[in-house]
């Protein structure tokens, strides 16, 4: 029986002004896709199309027009009988240049495939048997605001903290790192920083030398992406391990991915399925990275709990080592209520809790 698609727009509101090196975020647009068989609308799967302005490859797309076209395409398709079939279907009906839509459609179809119970992958996370360790995320802002966040995360028991840097005075940021290390040495607390491309190439190595004093686990995207020769030099010379993040966005095809990692030689890559084109694309990045002995971890990208749930379940498909970046669901005052919860430094799926979509209306 052919498939039917509906969609709804949801504007997520941040609990505070979320500062990054690209500016301050106050709201974020999300689209929720609803897919069912035309003859059985009561059983449906949900997925999220999530973009970030000036970061996502397809953030400026007219999504309503795209979804109307997708409706027509899906009306000629049936639900595949396997996960692999779902990935092939998505790659056939959605261009690789629409990574956010691929992520949302993969999620909705996998949910429908498993009976429409928010099960994207049948594993120990969904079955409430296992949580996923995550890093505590510290957002940019005034020094006192950042210090308050740090203290709160440490009190909650986080063993890995990630700081956004590059927006306030660099010396003040170093003072924050010094403050943390004075209380928690490297064998007690893992420190990650994310520059979001804030450093300029002329002095990035000097700043990385200064940051090395704080025994950092890694720094994400120290310089702006699409400077492969400069980034390769940074990876070669830096005393702090380098993780690529924005560098991966807009890179499609196994050959292009392989060449990028081979040429730049980072220590780690950061994987955001909603920015990279979904789970099939993310799995390909993991395969390539592991073949080159490059570490990786998975991160959410400001999705609502619909997208975050799917990413957590995907993450649990791997025998991952280390802390993942899956705590951003706490940032919104009007997030979709879900069974996702933070317990200590882990995100868990508590099946005793329910989903609640409020007054969300599907077209």
Residue pairs with C-beta under 8 A, 6 or more apart in sequence:
1 37
1 38
1 39
1 40
1 78
2 37
2 38
2 74
2 75
2 76
2 77
2 78
3 35
3 36
3 37
3 38
3 74
3 75
3 77
3 78
3 79
4 35
4 36
4 37
4 38
4 41
4 71
4 74
4 75
5 33
5 34
5 35
5 67
5 70
5 71
5 74
6 33
6 34
6 362
6 363
7 31
7 32
7 33
7 34
7 49
7 63
7 64
7 67
7 362
7 363
8 31
8 32
8 34
8 360
8 361
8 362
8 363
9 29
9 30
9 31
9 32
10 29
10 30
10 31
10 32
10 304
10 336
10 360
11 27
11 28
11 29
11 30
12 27
12 28
12 29
12 30
12 302
12 304
12 332
12 334
12 335
13 26
13 27
13 332
13 333
13 334
14 25
14 26
14 27
14 28
14 331
14 332
14 333
15 331
15 332
15 333
16 139
16 141
17 24
17 25
17 26
17 141
18 24
18 25
18 26
18 139
18 331
19 25
19 139
19 140
19 141
19 164
19 167
20 139
20 140
20 164
20 167
20 196
21 140
21 164
21 165
21 166
21 167
21 195
21 196
21 197
21 198
22 54
22 55
22 196
25 52
25 302
28 50
28 52
28 302
28 332
29 51
30 48
30 49
30 50
30 303
30 304
30 306
30 307
31 48
31 49
31 50
31 63
31 67
31 104
32 46
32 47
32 48
32 49
32 304
32 306
32 336
32 357
32 360
32 362
33 46
33 47
33 48
33 49
33 67
33 104
33 105
33 107
33 108
34 44
34 45
34 46
34 108
34 362
35 44
35 45
35 46
35 47
35 74
35 105
35 108
35 109
35 111
35 112
36 42
36 43
36 44
36 45
36 112
36 116
37 43
37 78
37 79
37 112
38 75
43 112
43 115
43 116
44 108
44 111
44 112
44 116
45 107
45 108
45 109
45 110
45 111
45 112
45 113
45 114
45 116
46 107
46 108
46 111
46 118
46 306
47 103
47 104
47 105
47 106
47 107
47 108
47 109
47 111
47 306
47 307
47 310
48 103
48 104
48 107
48 274
48 303
48 304
48 306
48 307
48 310
49 63
49 100
49 101
49 103
49 104
49 274
50 56
50 100
50 103
50 104
50 274
50 301
50 302
50 303
50 304
50 307
51 58
51 59
51 61
51 100
51 274
52 59
52 275
52 301
52 302
53 59
55 246
55 249
55 275
55 301
56 99
56 100
56 249
56 274
56 275
56 301
57 97
57 99
57 100
57 249
57 250
57 275
58 97
58 98
58 99
58 100
58 101
59 100
61 98
61 100
61 101
63 101
66 98
66 101
70 93
70 94
70 101
70 105
73 93
74 93
77 89
77 93
79 86
79 109
79 112
79 113
80 86
80 88
80 89
80 109
80 113
83 110
83 113
86 106
86 109
86 110
86 113
87 106
87 278
87 279
87 280
89 109
90 102
90 105
90 106
90 109
90 278
90 280
91 102
91 280
93 105
94 101
94 102
94 105
96 102
96 252
96 253
96 277
96 281
97 252
99 274
99 275
99 276
99 277
99 278
99 281
100 274
100 275
102 277
102 278
102 281
103 273
103 274
103 276
103 277
103 278
103 279
103 307
103 310
104 274
104 307
105 278
106 278
106 279
106 280
107 120
107 278
107 306
107 307
107 310
110 120
110 121
110 279
110 310
111 117
111 118
111 119
111 120
111 310
114 120
114 122
118 126
118 309
118 338
118 339
118 355
119 126
119 313
120 126
120 309
120 310
120 313
120 314
121 313
121 314
121 316
121 317
123 313
123 316
123 317
124 130
124 316
125 131
125 132
125 312
125 313
125 315
125 316
125 348
125 349
126 313
126 316
126 349
127 349
127 351
128 348
128 349
128 350
128 351
130 316
131 343
131 346
131 347
131 348
132 312
132 315
132 316
132 320
132 324
132 326
132 346
132 347
132 348
133 159
133 160
133 322
133 323
133 324
133 345
133 346
134 160
134 323
134 324
134 325
134 326
134 327
134 342
134 345
134 346
134 347
135 158
135 160
135 161
135 162
135 190
135 192
135 323
135 324
135 325
135 327
136 153
136 154
136 156
136 158
136 160
136 161
136 162
136 327
136 345
137 162
137 164
137 325
137 327
137 328
138 146
138 149
138 150
138 153
138 161
138 162
138 163
138 164
139 146
139 149
139 164
140 146
140 164
140 165
140 166
140 167
140 168
141 167
141 168
142 168
143 168
143 172
143 175
143 176
146 163
146 168
146 176
147 176
147 179
150 161
150 163
150 176
150 179
150 180
153 161
154 161
154 183
154 184
154 189
156 342
156 344
156 345
157 344
157 345
158 344
158 345
159 188
159 189
159 190
159 323
159 345
160 189
160 190
160 191
160 192
160 217
160 322
160 323
160 345
161 180
161 189
161 190
161 191
161 192
162 191
162 192
162 193
162 194
162 325
163 173
163 176
163 177
163 191
163 192
163 193
163 194
164 193
164 194
164 196
165 173
165 193
165 194
165 195
165 198
166 173
166 195
166 196
166 197
166 198
166 199
167 198
170 207
170 210
174 210
174 211
174 214
177 191
177 193
177 211
177 214
177 216
178 214
180 189
180 191
180 214
181 191
181 214
181 215
185 215
186 215
190 217
190 323
191 214
191 215
191 216
191 217
192 216
192 217
192 218
192 219
192 220
192 243
193 211
193 216
193 218
193 219
193 220
194 219
194 220
194 221
194 245
195 219
195 220
195 221
195 222
195 223
196 220
196 221
196 245
196 246
197 221
197 222
197 223
197 224
197 225
197 246
198 222
199 207
199 222
199 223
200 223
201 223
201 227
201 230
201 234
204 222
204 223
204 234
205 234
205 237
205 238
207 222
208 219
208 222
208 234
208 238
208 239
208 240
209 239
211 219
211 240
212 239
212 240
216 240
216 241
217 241
218 240
218 241
218 242
218 243
218 267
218 268
219 238
219 240
219 241
219 242
219 243
220 243
220 244
220 245
220 270
221 243
221 244
221 245
221 246
221 247
222 234
222 238
222 242
223 230
223 231
223 234
224 246
225 231
225 246
225 247
225 249
226 247
228 260
228 263
228 264
231 242
231 244
231 247
231 264
231 266
232 263
232 264
232 265
234 242
235 242
235 264
235 265
235 266
235 267
236 265
241 267
241 268
242 266
242 267
242 268
243 266
243 267
243 268
243 269
243 270
244 264
244 266
244 268
244 269
244 270
245 269
245 270
245 272
245 299
247 260
247 264
247 266
248 257
248 260
248 269
248 270
248 271
248 275
248 276
248 285
249 275
249 276
251 257
251 260
252 277
252 281
254 284
254 288
257 284
257 285
257 288
258 288
261 269
261 288
261 289
261 292
261 294
262 292
265 292
265 294
266 294
267 294
267 295
268 294
268 295
268 296
268 297
269 285
269 289
269 294
269 295
269 296
270 296
270 297
270 298
270 299
270 325
271 282
271 285
271 286
271 296
271 297
271 298
271 299
272 298
272 299
272 300
272 301
273 279
273 281
273 282
273 298
273 310
273 311
273 314
274 300
274 301
274 303
274 307
274 311
275 301
276 282
276 285
279 314
282 298
282 314
285 296
286 296
286 318
289 295
289 296
290 296
295 322
297 320
297 322
297 323
297 324
297 325
298 311
298 314
298 315
298 320
298 324
298 325
298 326
299 324
299 325
299 326
300 307
300 308
300 311
300 325
300 326
300 327
300 328
300 329
301 328
302 328
302 331
303 311
303 328
303 329
304 329
304 332
304 335
304 336
305 329
305 335
305 336
305 337
305 338
305 340
306 336
306 338
308 326
308 328
308 329
308 338
308 340
309 338
309 339
309 340
309 349
311 326
312 326
312 340
312 347
312 349
313 349
315 324
315 326
323 345
326 347
327 342
327 347
329 335
329 338
329 340
329 347
330 342
334 358
336 355
336 356
336 357
336 358
336 360
337 353
337 354
337 355
337 356
337 358
338 353
338 355
338 356
339 349
339 350
339 351
339 352
339 353
339 354
339 355
340 347
340 348
340 349
340 350
341 347
341 348
341 349
341 350
341 353
342 348
